[in-house]
């Protein structure tokens, strides 16, 4: 089984792409893919309860509009998805900033 480094070397050579460019673009695409998956999961939970925000969800669980079970569990899932989305977006922004600084150097 080949290592990640060997795989990058092989693919970059076969496609005629600089290794750094291949890795950088792969990271961007990976982050975008994870963002889309988290957004789909978030939309599924929000659609299930017909809510449009985390605050609305919490409010409806607290006032009994949404049953506590599984409401609280789904609220935790939604909060975790929001946190993950924020981290992924921050990393994507960072990777793009690095790309911009490389081009401007």
C-alpha positions in Angstrom: 0.0 0.0 0.0 1.4 3.4 -1.0 1.7 6.3 1.4 0.0 9.6 0.9 3.2 11.2 -0.3 3.7 8.5 -2.9 0.1 8.9 -4.0 0.5 12.7 -4.4 3.7 12.2 -6.4 2.0 9.6 -8.7 -1.2 11.6 -9.3 0.7 14.9 -9.8 3.1 13.2 -12.3 0.3 11.5 -14.2 -1.8 14.6 -14.4 1.0 17.1 -14.9 0.0 19.1 -11.8 2.4 20.6 -9.3 2.3 18.5 -6.0 1.7 21.6 -3.9 -1.2 22.7 -6.1 -2.7 19.2 -6.0 -2.5 19.0 -2.2 -3.8 22.6 -1.8 -6.8 22.1 -4.2 -7.5 18.7 -2.7 -7.8 20.2 0.8 -10.1 22.9 -0.5 -12.3 20.4 -2.2 -12.3 18.2 0.9 -13.4 21.1 3.2 -16.1 22.2 0.7 -17.4 18.6 0.6 -17.5 18.4 4.4 -19.3 21.8 4.6 -21.9 20.6 2.1 -22.5 17.3 4.1 -22.9 19.3 7.4 -25.3 21.7 5.8 -27.4 18.8 4.5 -27.4 17.2 7.9 -28.4 20.6 9.5 -31.1 21.1 6.9 -32.5 17.6 7.6 -32.8 18.3 11.3 -34.3 21.8 10.8 -36.8 20.6 8.2 -37.9 17.8 10.5 -38.9 20.4 13.1 -39.8 23.1 10.7 -37.5 25.6 12.3 -35.1 28.2 10.7 -32.5 28.7 13.4 -30.8 27.2 16.4 -32.4 29.8 18.7 -35.9 29.0 17.4 -35.3 25.3 18.0 -34.1 25.9 21.6 -37.1 28.2 22.2 -39.6 25.6 20.9 -38.0 22.9 23.0 -38.2 25.1 26.1 -41.8 26.1 25.6 -42.9 22.5 24.8 -43.8 23.1 21.2 -41.1 20.5 20.4 -41.1 17.5 22.7 -38.1 17.3 25.0 -37.3 13.9 23.8 -35.8 13.7 21.2 -35.8 17.5 20.9 -32.9 18.0 23.3 -30.8 15.3 21.6 -31.5 16.8 18.2 -30.7 20.3 19.6 -27.3 19.0 20.7 -26.8 17.4 17.3 -27.7 20.7 15.6 -25.3 22.7 17.9 -22.5 20.2 17.1 -23.2 20.6 13.4 -23.1 24.4 13.7 -19.8 24.2 15.5 -18.3 21.9 12.9 -19.6 24.1 10.1 -18.0 27.1 11.7 -14.6 25.3 12.1 -14.7 24.0 8.5 -15.6 27.5 7.1 -12.7 29.0 9.2 -10.3 26.4 7.9 -11.5 26.9 4.3 -11.0 30.6 4.7 -7.5 30.0 6.1 -6.5 27.7 3.2 -7.8 30.2 0.7 -5.9 33.0 2.4 -2.7 30.9 2.2 -3.4 30.4 -1.4 -3.8 34.2 -2.0 -0.6 35.0 -0.1 1.3 32.4 -2.2 0.1 33.9 -5.4 0.9 37.5 -4.3 4.5 36.5 -3.1 
